[in-house]
Amino acid sequence: MQKFLWLAFAFFIQGIYQSQELKKKLPCYDLTEVLKVEPTLLYRPHLDASKSFGIKILKDSKTVQKYINNGKFHKINKSGKGYRVQKLDYSRAWMVSKGKLMLERIGSRFSKETKGNTFTVSSITRTLEDQCRLRKVNTNASLGISSHNYGNSFDVSYVRFNGVLKNNSKLEAALEKVLKYYYNAGRIYYIKERQQSCFHITVKNY
């Protein structure tokens, strides 16, 4: 009887282990369901701009690595003129070349207009798996496809300047002025996200 119970317990433990291993191998999202989510009218131009770069939806790390290897994605430095990149837990510091260039131009113009101040980049490129992880801690994260999933979008905080988390209406206005300049020039789209206190910026394939 003891032998039977021991075997039953062993099979039970093995079953749990195999179930956990299977979950690790399966994606944490259902692509069919993700694609069903309709973007808002405000957000649709961001997705249209993203698709114009010829980048397929970034599902996981392997997909990102493929674009790094073929030279489509470029590394974003931790800091540059006018900007700093915070520690990225749910995104990756890689973008298409025009994305990197646009970030650098926005940073440089902001620095020039504010006499050396810096803004903080809070998110860059995300895979669908990154998005799953993010939703576990942030219920406001997109349920559908995000322009972050194509490597040409990034978020900039409007409450963190010079590495300090603090409202600064003067620097916030200066930052939006720079974004409006590039929006009017046909280089970017941007949305002011109230819940996340950031500007969501998508670079156009101009």
C-alpha positions in Angstrom: 0.0 0.0 0.0 2.8 2.4 0.9 4.5 1.6 -2.4 1.3 2.4 -4.3 0.9 5.7 -2.5 4.5 6.6 -3.1 4.1 5.9 -6.8 0.9 7.9 -7.0 2.6 10.8 -5.3 5.6 10.5 -7.7 3.2 10.6 -10.7 1.4 13.6 -9.2 4.6 15.6 -8.8 5.8 14.6 -12.3 2.4 15.8 -13.7 2.8 19.2 -12.0 6.3 19.5 -13.3 5.4 18.6 -16.9 2.5 21.1 -16.8 4.7 23.9 -15.6 7.3 23.0 -18.3 4.6 23.1 -21.0 3.4 26.5 -19.8 7.0 27.8 -20.1 7.1 26.7 -23.7 3.7 28.1 -24.7 3.4 31.8 -25.5 1.6 33.8 -22.8 -0.7 35.4 -25.4 -3.1 34.3 -28.0 -2.1 36.1 -31.3 -5.6 35.5 -32.8 -7.2 37.3 -29.8 -4.6 40.0 -29.8 -5.2 40.8 -33.4 -9.0 41.0 -32.8 -8.6 44.1 -30.6 -9.5 47.2 -32.6 -7.2 50.2 -32.2 -8.8 53.6 -31.4 -9.0 56.2 -34.1 -6.3 58.2 -32.3 -4.0 55.2 -32.2 -4.6 53.8 -35.7 -2.1 56.2 -37.4 0.6 54.9 -35.0 0.1 51.3 -36.1 -0.1 52.3 -39.8 3.2 54.1 -39.4 4.7 51.1 -37.7 3.7 48.7 -40.4 5.4 50.8 -43.1 8.9 49.8 -41.9 8.5 46.2 -43.0 9.0 44.8 -39.5 6.8 41.9 -38.5 5.1 41.9 -35.1 7.8 41.2 -32.5 6.7 38.0 -30.7 9.7 37.2 -28.6 13.4 37.7 -28.1 14.3 35.5 -31.1 12.3 37.8 -33.4 14.2 40.9 -32.0 17.5 39.1 -32.4 16.8 38.4 -36.0 16.3 42.1 -36.8 19.5 42.9 -34.8 21.5 40.4 -36.7 20.3 41.7 -40.1 21.0 45.3 -39.2 17.4 46.5 -39.0 17.5 47.3 -35.3 20.1 49.6 -33.7 21.1 49.9 -30.1 19.9 52.9 -28.1 22.5 54.4 -25.8 21.7 54.7 -22.1 22.1 58.5 -22.5 22.6 61.1 -25.1 22.3 64.8 -25.5 19.0 65.8 -23.9 17.9 62.3 -22.8 18.4 59.4 -20.4 17.0 55.9 -20.7 15.7 54.5 -17.4 16.2 50.8 -16.5 14.0 48.9 -18.9 12.2 45.9 -17.3 9.5 45.4 -19.9 11.1 46.7 -23.1 14.4 46.6 -25.1 16.8 49.4 -26.0 16.7 48.7 -29.8 14.9 50.5 -32.6 14.8 50.9 -36.3 17.4 53.5 -37.6 14.9 56.3 -38.0 13.6 55.7 -34.5 17.0 56.0 -33.0 17.7 59.1 -35.1 14.5 60.7 -34.1 15.1 60.1 -30.4 18.5 61.7 -30.7 17.1 64.7 -32.6 14.3 65.3 -30.1 16.8 65.0 -27.3 19.2 67.4 -28.9 16.5 70.0 -29.7 15.1 69.8 -26.2 18.6 70.2 -24.7 19.2 73.3 -26.8 15.9 74.9 -26.0 16.1 74.3 -22.3 19.9 75.0 -21.9 21.1 71.5 -21.1 18.1 69.7 -19.4 17.3 66.0 -20.0 14.1 64.0 -20.3 13.7 60.3 -19.4 12.8 57.6 -21.9 10.7 55.1 -20.0 9.9 52.4 -22.6 11.2 51.5 -26.1 10.7 48.3 -28.1 8.4 45.6 -26.7 7.7 42.0 -27.8 4.3 40.4 -27.3 5.8 38.4 -24.5 7.2 41.6 -22.9 3.6 43.0 -23.1 2.2 40.0 -21.3 4.7 40.5 -18.5 3.8 44.2 -18.3 0.1 43.5 -18.1 0.7 41.5 -15.0 1.9 44.6 -13.2 0.1 47.3 -15.3 -3.5 46.6 -16.3 -3.5 49.7 -18.5 -1.0 48.0 -20.9 -2.4 47.4 -24.3 -4.4 44.2 -24.9 -4.0 44.5 -28.6 -1.1 45.2 -30.9 1.1 48.1 -29.8 3.3 50.3 -32.0 6.0 49.3 -29.5 5.8 45.8 -31.1 7.4 47.1 -34.3 10.5 48.8 -33.0 9.7 52.4 -34.0 8.0 53.8 -30.8 9.2 55.0 -27.5 7.7 56.6 -24.4 9.1 59.8 -22.7 8.1 60.7 -19.2 6.8 64.2 -18.7 7.2 64.1 -14.9 10.9 63.0 -14.8 13.5 65.5 -15.9 17.2 65.5 -15.2 16.7 62.1 -13.4 14.3 63.6 -10.9 10.7 62.5 -10.5 8.9 65.8 -10.0 6.3 67.8 -11.9 7.9 70.6 -13.9 5.3 72.4 -16.0 8.0 74.6 -17.7 10.1 71.6 -18.9 6.9 69.6 -19.8 5.7 72.5 -22.0 9.2 72.7 -23.6 9.2 69.0 -24.3 5.7 69.1 -25.9 6.8 72.1 -28.0 9.6 70.0 -29.4 7.2 67.1 -30.2 4.8 69.4 -31.9 7.6 70.7 -34.1 8.4 67.2 -35.3 4.8 66.3 -35.6 4.1 69.4 -37.8 7.2 68.4 -39.8 5.6 65.0 -40.6 8.2 63.0 -38.7 6.2 61.6 -35.7 2.9 61.0 -34.1 2.5 61.4 -30.4 -0.1 60.9 -27.7 -0.1 62.3 -24.2 -0.9 59.4 -21.9 -2.4 60.7 -18.7 -2.4 57.4 -16.7 1.3 56.7 -17.4 2.5 60.3 -17.3 4.3 59.9 -20.6 4.3 60.9 -24.2 3.9 57.9 -26.5 5.9 58.7 -29.6 5.8 56.8 -32.9 8.3 57.6 -35.7 7.0 57.8 -39.2 8.8 56.2 -42.2 9.4 59.6 -43.8 
